[in-house]
Amino acid sequence: MHRVRKAVRENKLSLNTKIHEETYAPYLETTGRGWVLEEDGVIVAFAIGEHTTGNIWALFVHEDHEGKGYGSKVQEPMIQWLFAQGLDRIHLTTGANTRAQGFYHATGWTFTGIDTHGDAAFERRRPES
Ligand SMILES: CC(C)(COP(=O)(O)OP(=O)(O)OC[C@H]1O[C@@H](n2cnc3c(N)ncnc32)[C@H](O)[C@@H]1OP(=O)(O)O)[C@@H](O)C(=O)NCCC(=O)NCCS
């Protein structure tokens, strides 16, 4: 997962952001869960969401595999699982004016504004059952 994350051109980690392989463990095991999409046994996309906060911690597709529906596919089980935990609202932020902003708009997220860091904020409400 970290290999995929480090390969992206947009939403890169800033030098001040210290994320290592070990950083993922609590998001995967304690505060949230993650899903990966593999091609020939190699991870090419992943999504991690926190049921404790409703925050999407990470959603990345390797740049060699963009535009193949993988981002959409890998976020679906995460979204379903988060709502199944009882959350009414899930949310995320992403770099403003990036491809991700267009992706979230296209896949059913609602833009809620630009946050204090200048990032684009999105939310999703629990679907009516
Ligand atoms: C943003 C990202 C997750 C999109 O993944 P992807 O696999 O290329 O997206 P998909 O192929 O699943 O696209 C799903 C839908 O979004 C649309 N879409 C994707 N990028 C878009 C864009 N820039 N503008 C408008 N629509 C877009 C697609 O057309 C598709 O719509 P459709 O279902 O009607 O055909 C991926 O490009 C990525 O990982 N980017 C770098 C890392 C990043 O920015 N992650 C987000 C950090 S919060």
The ligand as an SDF file (V2000), in Angstrom:
LIG
                    3D

 48 50  0  0  0  0  0  0  0  0999 V2000
   -8.3600    9.9400   -7.6290 C   0  0  0  0  0  0  0  0  0  0  0  0
   -8.1850    8.4630   -7.8970 C   0  0  0  0  0  0  0  0  0  0  0  0
   -8.4500    7.6760   -6.5960 C   0  0  0  0  0  0  0  0  0  0  0  0
   -9.1900    8.0330   -8.9780 C   0  0  0  0  0  0  0  0  0  0  0  0
   -9.0650    6.6310   -9.2050 O   0  0  0  0  0  0  0  0  0  0  0  0
   -9.3920    5.9790  -10.6450 P   0  0  0  0  0  0  0  0  0  0  0  0
   -9.2750    4.4990  -10.4930 O   0  0  0  0  0  0  0  0  0  0  0  0
   -8.5630    6.6160  -11.6860 O   0  0  0  0  0  0  0  0  0  0  0  0
  -10.9180    6.4090  -10.8560 O   0  0  0  0  0  0  0  0  0  0  0  0
  -12.0340    5.5160  -11.5760 P   0  0  0  0  0  0  0  0  0  0  0  0
  -11.4720    4.9840  -12.8400 O   0  0  0  0  0  0  0  0  0  0  0  0
  -12.5600    4.5270  -10.5830 O   0  0  0  0  0  0  0  0  0  0  0  0
  -13.1410    6.6010  -11.8900 O   0  0  0  0  0  0  0  0  0  0  0  0
  -14.4310    6.5200  -11.3300 C   0  0  0  0  0  0  0  0  0  0  0  0
  -15.2940    7.6270  -11.9080 C   0  0  0  0  0  0  0  0  0  0  0  0
  -14.7150    8.8890  -11.5980 O   0  0  0  0  0  0  0  0  0  0  0  0
  -14.5340    9.6160  -12.7940 C   0  0  0  0  0  0  0  0  0  0  0  0
  -13.3190   10.4020  -12.6730 N   0  0  0  0  0  0  0  0  0  0  0  0
  -12.0880    9.9690  -12.3510 C   0  0  0  0  0  0  0  0  0  0  0  0
  -11.2220   11.0060  -12.3340 N   0  0  0  0  0  0  0  0  0  0  0  0
  -11.9450   12.1050  -12.6820 C   0  0  0  0  0  0  0  0  0  0  0  0
  -11.6260   13.4700  -12.8730 C   0  0  0  0  0  0  0  0  0  0  0  0
  -10.4050   13.9350  -12.7150 N   0  0  0  0  0  0  0  0  0  0  0  0
  -12.6090   14.3250  -13.1960 N   0  0  0  0  0  0  0  0  0  0  0  0
  -13.8740   13.8890  -13.3870 C   0  0  0  0  0  0  0  0  0  0  0  0
  -14.2380   12.5980  -13.2360 N   0  0  0  0  0  0  0  0  0  0  0  0
  -13.2840   11.7230  -12.8820 C   0  0  0  0  0  0  0  0  0  0  0  0
  -14.4000    8.5780  -13.8860 C   0  0  0  0  0  0  0  0  0  0  0  0
  -14.7240    9.1150  -15.1510 O   0  0  0  0  0  0  0  0  0  0  0  0
  -15.3750    7.5500  -13.4290 C   0  0  0  0  0  0  0  0  0  0  0  0
  -16.6970    7.9400  -13.7720 O   0  0  0  0  0  0  0  0  0  0  0  0
  -17.7140    6.8960  -14.4300 P   0  0  0  0  0  0  0  0  0  0  0  0
  -17.9100    5.8280  -13.3930 O   0  0  0  0  0  0  0  0  0  0  0  0
  -18.9290    7.7130  -14.6890 O   0  0  0  0  0  0  0  0  0  0  0  0
  -17.0150    6.3960  -15.6520 O   0  0  0  0  0  0  0  0  0  0  0  0
   -6.7650    8.1490   -8.4430 C   0  0  0  0  0  0  0  0  0  0  0  0
   -6.5570    8.9190   -9.6010 O   0  0  0  0  0  0  0  0  0  0  0  0
   -5.6480    8.4290   -7.4650 C   0  0  0  0  0  0  0  0  0  0  0  0
   -5.3080    7.5680   -6.6700 O   0  0  0  0  0  0  0  0  0  0  0  0
   -5.0460    9.6240   -7.5580 N   0  0  0  0  0  0  0  0  0  0  0  0
   -3.8330    9.9530   -6.8010 C   0  0  0  0  0  0  0  0  0  0  0  0
   -4.0090    9.8850   -5.3350 C   0  0  0  0  0  0  0  0  0  0  0  0
   -5.1140   10.7310   -4.8180 C   0  0  0  0  0  0  0  0  0  0  0  0
   -5.2360   11.8880   -5.1950 O   0  0  0  0  0  0  0  0  0  0  0  0
   -5.9000   10.1170   -3.9260 N   0  0  0  0  0  0  0  0  0  0  0  0
   -6.8840   10.7950   -3.2110 C   0  0  0  0  0  0  0  0  0  0  0  0
   -6.2270   11.2480   -1.9570 C   0  0  0  0  0  0  0  0  0  0  0  0
   -7.4250   11.7610   -0.8040 S   0  0  0  0  0  0  0  0  0  0  0  0
  1  2  1  0
  2  3  1  0
  2  4  1  0
  2 36  1  0
  4  5  1  0
  5  6  1  0
  6  7  2  0
  6  8  1  0
  6  9  1  0
  9 10  1  0
 10 11  2  0
 10 12  1  0
 10 13  1  0
 13 14  1  0
 14 15  1  0
 15 16  1  0
 15 30  1  0
 16 17  1  0
 17 18  1  0
 17 28  1  0
 18 19  1  0
 18 27  1  0
 19 20  2  0
 20 21  1  0
 21 22  1  0
 21 27  2  0
 22 23  1  0
 22 24  2  0
 24 25  1  0
 25 26  2  0
 26 27  1  0
 28 29  1  0
 28 30  1  0
 30 31  1  0
 31 32  1  0
 32 33  2  0
 32 34  1  0
 32 35  1  0
 36 37  1  0
 36 38  1  0
 38 39  2  0
 38 40  1  0
 40 41  1  0
 41 42  1  0
 42 43  1  0
 43 44  2  0
 43 45  1  0
 45 46  1  0
 46 47  1  0
 47 48  1  0
M  END
$$$$
